[in-house]
Amino acid sequence: MSKVLLAMVLLWLCWGSSFPAMRVMVQALPPLTASGAVFLTAGIVLVAVRPRAVLRLSPRRIAVSAGVGVCLLGAQGAIAVAMRHVFAGTAALLVAAVPLWIVALRALTGDRPDRAGVLRLLAGFAGVAIVLGGGDQGWSAWVLVVVAASVVWAAGTLWAARSGASAAVQLPAGGVVLLVAGYVTGEVATGTGTASWLAFWHLVLVDALAGFALFTWLLRSAPLSLVSTYSYAVPVVAYLIGVLVLGEPFSPVVLVGAAVIVVAVAYAHADMKPLHDEIPLRRAWQEGRRVYVRCSRDTRFFRQLHRLGAKWDEGRSALWVGSGKKDQTVELVLAMLEARTVMNEGRWADIPYDATDIHDHAVFDLRAVHDEKTGRYAMRTDEHLAEIIRLVRAWHDGGKSPE
């Protein structure tokens, strides 16, 4: 089994087990408090591993990210409360429709889907209705809480996409708000079951941290079309774990509804089209009237795309621009890929900060690539590297750089 396939299976298990684990956790632990503790713990670990992700944020972006976190994780807290009364498999299948709610909310804000998109949307919501009507729990109030939380989750995702919210702020902010909500509502534990505490740590270590690490690695190592399968594989895994491990009832009708939802979401992902023969689909693609690009934040390419009017889509972990700017975007992405190739070849040179003439010669004449994180310069050929090293030595010896 290849590393990518193994990572995909592990990701499905990590995130597919989250709903069953949540149902076990809330049987003894207070839902809001426990969920808040999970998110806060995961957020603290994320900030500790990537402190620069927070330190470089502006106050406005921190505030917006915190608001998005409250929206997204508040919805998950509501689902945790409902899961004392809702089967894990049912909740997972209903939450699987979040991408469809995002399309619906985008339509309300003017980004209307085409006719095929409308048909997929209607089919997906028909699947939601089948899941609601075909299970043993029916249209109960708690099931409707899960549906409402899914809509709020979709709204938070859409807000994150348009604001460039940071996950390093969302997790601790949402976790703190859920802890406060648990305190205000007077939540108390209903028992001291070992299983609930094991489920709690499973959500922290496996769902939040291991799942996030696997997802990040896959985004760098596999085609986006493959990685995106998690969005419709995870709910099926959750349903099966609920049936096989927790003993939840099996319903063929619910499986039919699940299949309809999964197919609708899968076809939505199938809309991704390549931008250019030399650009991997996992790096950039076109979807409808939008062009999506994945690149690291706090880089020159991110800023260049932002100047084109690009906005952040949290659900896709990518920047997007309108298809009218496709040619400019393709040019930037090709330049980004070329720069990464030069950097990976490892011909690095250190140029003193005050040696501005050498810097300009390297960048403008020799087309070196400047790594903003290390301050070093990646040279395109061995001859260029030898030339820059010679000039730097002459500069240190008191000589002059070329005009």
C-alpha positions in Angstrom: 0.0 0.0 0.0 1.4 3.4 -1.0 2.1 6.1 1.6 -0.6 8.3 0.1 -3.3 5.6 0.1 -2.3 4.6 3.7 -2.6 8.3 4.7 -6.0 8.6 3.1 -7.3 5.5 4.9 -5.9 6.8 8.2 -7.5 10.2 7.6 -10.9 8.6 6.9 -10.6 6.7 10.2 -9.4 9.7 12.2 -12.2 12.0 11.1 -14.8 9.2 10.6 -14.4 8.2 14.2 -15.0 11.7 15.5 -18.8 11.5 15.6 -18.9 8.1 17.4 -16.2 9.4 19.8 -18.2 12.6 20.5 -21.3 10.5 21.2 -19.4 8.4 23.7 -17.8 11.5 25.3 -21.1 13.3 26.0 -22.7 10.3 27.7 -20.8 11.2 30.9 -19.0 14.5 30.2 -20.8 17.9 29.8 -21.0 18.5 26.0 -20.2 22.2 25.8 -17.4 22.1 28.4 -15.9 18.9 27.0 -16.0 20.2 23.4 -14.5 23.5 24.5 -11.7 21.7 26.3 -11.0 19.6 23.1 -10.8 22.7 20.9 -8.8 24.8 23.3 -6.3 22.0 23.9 -5.9 21.4 20.2 -5.6 25.2 19.6 -2.9 25.6 22.2 -0.9 22.8 20.6 -1.3 24.3 17.2 -0.1 27.7 18.4 2.8 26.2 20.2 3.9 24.4 17.0 3.2 27.3 14.7 3.6 30.5 16.8 4.4 32.7 13.7 0.9 31.9 12.4 -0.5 34.0 15.2 2.2 36.6 15.8 2.1 38.0 12.3 -1.7 38.5 12.3 -3.1 42.0 12.4 -5.6 42.8 15.3 -8.4 43.0 12.8 -7.7 39.5 11.4 -7.3 38.1 14.9 -10.8 39.5 15.8 -12.3 38.1 12.5 -10.7 34.7 13.0 -12.0 34.6 16.6 -15.5 35.4 15.3 -15.3 32.7 12.7 -14.1 30.2 15.4 -17.0 31.0 17.6 -19.4 30.4 14.6 -17.8 27.2 13.5 -17.1 25.6 16.9 -20.3 27.0 18.4 -22.1 24.9 15.7 -20.0 21.9 16.7 -20.8 22.5 20.4 -24.6 22.5 19.5 -24.1 19.2 17.7 -22.3 17.8 20.8 -25.3 18.7 22.9 -27.7 17.1 20.4 -25.6 13.9 20.3 -26.8 12.9 23.7 -30.1 12.2 21.8 -29.0 11.6 18.2 -27.1 8.6 16.8 -23.5 9.3 15.7 -24.2 8.0 12.2 -27.2 10.1 11.7 -25.4 13.3 12.8 -22.4 12.5 10.6 -24.6 12.0 7.5 -26.5 15.3 8.2 -23.3 17.2 8.6 -22.0 15.7 5.4 -24.4 18.1 3.6 -22.5 21.2 4.8 -20.9 21.7 1.3 -24.5 21.8 -0.1 -25.5 24.4 2.4 -22.5 26.4 1.4 -23.6 26.4 -2.2 -27.1 27.5 -1.1 -25.8 30.3 1.0 -23.5 31.4 -1.8 -26.5 31.6 -4.1 -28.2 33.9 -1.6 -25.2 36.2 -1.7 -25.2 36.4 -5.5 -22.8 33.5 -6.5 -25.5 31.4 -8.1 -24.7 27.8 -9.4 -25.5 26.7 -12.9 -28.4 24.4 -13.8 -26.4 21.3 -13.0 -25.3 22.8 -9.7 -29.0 23.5 -8.8 -29.9 19.9 -9.6 -27.1 18.5 -7.4 -28.2 20.8 -4.6 -31.8 19.6 -4.8 -30.7 16.0 -5.0 -28.4 16.5 -1.9 -31.2 18.0 0.1 -33.5 15.2 -1.0 -30.9 12.9 0.6 -31.0 14.9 3.8 -34.8 14.4 3.9 -34.4 10.7 3.3 -31.9 10.4 6.2 -34.3 12.4 8.5 -37.4 10.4 7.5 -35.8 7.0 7.2 -34.1 6.6 10.5 -35.5 5.4 13.9 -35.3 9.0 15.3 -37.3 10.7 12.6 -37.8 14.5 12.6 -37.1 14.9 16.3 -36.2 18.3 17.7 -32.6 17.2 18.4 -32.1 16.0 14.9 -33.3 19.4 13.7 -30.7 21.0 16.0 -28.0 19.1 14.1 -29.5 20.4 10.8 -29.5 24.0 12.1 -26.0 23.6 13.4 -24.9 22.4 9.9 -26.3 25.6 8.4 -24.4 27.7 10.9 -21.3 25.6 10.2 -21.7 26.4 6.5 -22.2 30.1 7.2 -19.0 30.1 9.3 -17.1 28.3 6.5 -18.3 30.9 4.0 -17.3 33.7 6.4 -13.9 32.2 6.8 -13.5 31.9 3.0 -14.2 35.6 2.6 -12.2 36.9 5.5 -8.9 34.8 5.5 -9.5 33.6 9.0 -6.7 31.7 10.8 -7.3 28.3 12.2 -4.6 29.0 14.9 -7.0 31.6 16.4 -10.3 29.9 15.6 -9.6 26.8 17.8 -8.7 28.5 21.0 -11.3 31.3 20.6 -14.1 28.8 19.9 -12.9 26.6 22.7 -13.0 29.4 25.3 -16.5 30.5 24.2 -17.8 26.9 24.6 -16.2 26.6 28.0 -17.9 29.9 29.1 -21.2 28.7 27.6 -20.8 25.4 29.6 -20.2 27.4 32.8 -23.1 29.8 32.2 -25.6 27.0 31.5 -24.5 25.2 34.6 -23.4 22.0 32.8 -22.5 19.1 35.1 -21.0 15.7 34.4 -23.5 12.8 34.4 -20.9 10.2 35.4 -17.2 9.5 35.6 -17.0 6.8 32.8 -13.6 5.9 31.6 -14.9 5.5 28.1 -16.0 9.2 28.0 -12.5 10.3 29.0 -10.9 8.0 26.4 -13.2 9.5 23.8 -12.2 13.0 24.9 -8.5 12.3 24.4 -9.3 10.5 21.2 -10.8 13.7 19.9 -7.8 15.8 20.9 -5.0 13.5 19.7 -6.6 11.5 16.9 -9.3 13.7 15.4 -7.8 17.2 15.9 -4.0 16.8 15.9 -3.4 13.6 13.9 -6.2 14.3 11.5 -4.9 17.9 10.9 -1.3 16.6 10.4 -2.5 13.9 7.9 -4.6 16.4 6.0 -1.8 18.9 5.7 0.7 16.2 4.5 -1.8 14.9 1.9 -2.4 18.4 0.5 1.4 18.5 -0.3 1.7 15.0 -1.5 -1.4 13.9 -3.3 -3.8 15.3 -6.0 -6.6 17.5 -4.6 -9.1 15.3 -6.4 -8.0 12.4 -4.2 -7.7 14.3 -0.9 -11.2 15.8 -1.3 -12.7 12.3 -1.1 -12.6 12.7 2.7 -15.6 14.9 2.6 -17.9 12.1 1.4 -15.9 9.1 2.8 -15.9 10.3 6.4 -19.7 10.3 7.0 -20.0 6.7 5.6 -17.1 5.6 7.9 -18.8 7.3 10.9 -22.1 5.6 10.1 -20.5 2.2 9.9 -18.5 2.7 13.1 -21.8 3.8 14.8 -23.5 0.6 13.7 -20.6 -1.9 14.2 -19.0 -0.5 17.4 -21.7 1.5 19.2 -24.6 -0.9 18.2 -26.7 1.8 16.6 -29.5 0.6 14.4 -28.9 -0.2 10.7 -31.4 1.3 8.2 -31.2 0.5 4.5 -33.3 3.7 3.9 -30.8 5.9 5.7 -28.1 4.3 3.6 -30.0 5.3 0.4 -30.2 8.9 1.7 -26.5 8.8 2.6 -25.7 7.6 -1.0 -27.7 10.5 -2.4 -25.9 13.1 -0.3 -22.4 11.6 -1.0 -23.0 11.5 -4.7 -24.3 15.1 -4.7 -21.2 16.3 -2.8 -18.9 14.1 -4.9 -20.2 15.5 -8.2 -19.6 19.0 -6.7 -16.0 18.2 -6.3 -15.8 16.7 -9.8 -16.3 20.3 -11.2 -12.6 21.0 -10.6 -10.8 21.5 -13.9 -7.0 21.9 -14.5 -5.7 25.4 -15.3 -2.6 24.5 -17.2 -0.7 21.3 -18.3 2.2 22.2 -16.1 0.2 23.1 -13.0 -0.8 20.1 -10.8 -4.5 20.0 -9.8 -3.6 19.9 -6.2 -1.9 23.3 -6.6 -4.4 25.2 -8.7 -7.7 24.5 -10.5 -10.9 26.1 -11.9 -14.3 25.4 -10.4 -17.2 27.1 -12.2 -16.5 30.8 -12.4 -13.7 30.7 -9.8 -10.0 29.9 -10.0 -8.4 28.4 -6.8 -4.7 28.5 -5.9 -3.0 26.9 -2.9 0.1 28.7 -1.6 1.7 29.4 1.8 0.6 32.5 3.6 3.0 35.3 4.4 4.8 34.7 1.0 5.4 37.0 -1.9 3.1 34.9 -4.1 0.3 35.1 -1.5 0.6 38.9 -1.5 0.6 39.0 -5.3 -2.5 36.9 -5.6 -4.1 39.1 -2.9 -3.4 42.2 -5.0 -5.3 40.5 -7.8 -8.3 40.5 -5.4 -7.9 36.9 -4.3 -9.9 35.8 -1.2 -9.4 33.0 1.2 -11.6 29.9 1.1 -11.2 28.0 4.4 -13.2 25.0 3.1 -10.8 24.5 0.3 -7.7 25.9 2.0 -7.0 28.0 -1.0 -7.2 31.5 -2.5 -9.7 32.2 -5.2 -10.2 34.8 -7.9 -12.8 35.2 -10.6 -12.2 33.4 -13.9 -11.7 36.7 -15.6 -8.3 36.9 -14.0 -7.3 33.3 -15.0 -4.5 34.3 -17.3 -2.8 36.5 -14.7 -3.3 33.7 -12.1 -1.8 31.1 -14.3 1.3 33.3 -14.9 1.8 33.8 -11.2 1.3 30.1 -10.4 3.8 29.0 -13.1 6.3 31.5 -11.6 5.7 30.1 -8.1 6.3 26.6 -9.3 9.5 27.6 -11.1 10.7 29.4 -8.0 10.0 26.3 -5.9 12.0 24.2 -8.3 14.9 26.5 -8.1 14.8 26.4 -4.3 14.6 22.6 -4.2 17.8 22.4 -6.2 19.7 23.7 -3.2 22.1 26.3 -4.7 21.8 28.7 -1.8 23.8 31.9 -1.2 23.9 34.3 1.7 24.0 38.0 0.7 24.7 40.6 3.5 21.8 42.9 4.1 23.8 46.0 3.3 25.1 44.6 0.0 22.2 46.1 -2.0 24.0 46.0 -5.4 24.7 42.3 -5.0 21.1 41.7 -4.0 19.8 43.6 -7.0 22.2 41.8 -9.4 21.2 38.4 -8.0 17.4 39.1 -8.2 17.1 41.2 -11.3 20.0 40.0 -13.5 20.4 36.4 -12.4 16.7 35.9 -11.5 17.6 34.4 -8.1 14.8 33.4 -5.8 14.7 35.0 -2.3 13.5 32.9 0.5 11.7 35.3 2.9 11.8 32.8 5.8 15.6 32.3 5.9 16.7 35.4 4.0 18.8 33.3 1.7 18.9 33.3 -2.2 18.4 30.3 -4.4 20.5 30.5 -7.5 19.5 29.0 -10.9 22.9 27.6 -12.0 26.2 26.6 -10.4 27.9 29.5 -12.4 25.5 32.0 -10.8 26.1 30.6 -7.4 29.9 30.9 -7.9 29.6 34.4 -9.1 27.5 35.6 -6.1 29.9 33.9 -3.7 32.8 35.7 -5.4 31.1 39.0 -5.2 30.1 38.6 -1.5 33.8 37.7 -0.7 34.9 40.8 -2.5 32.3 42.9 -0.6 33.6 41.6 2.7 37.2 42.4 1.7 36.2 46.0 0.9 35.8 45.7 -2.8 32.9 47.1 -4.8 29.9 45.3 -6.1 29.0 45.6 -9.8 27.0 48.6 -10.9 
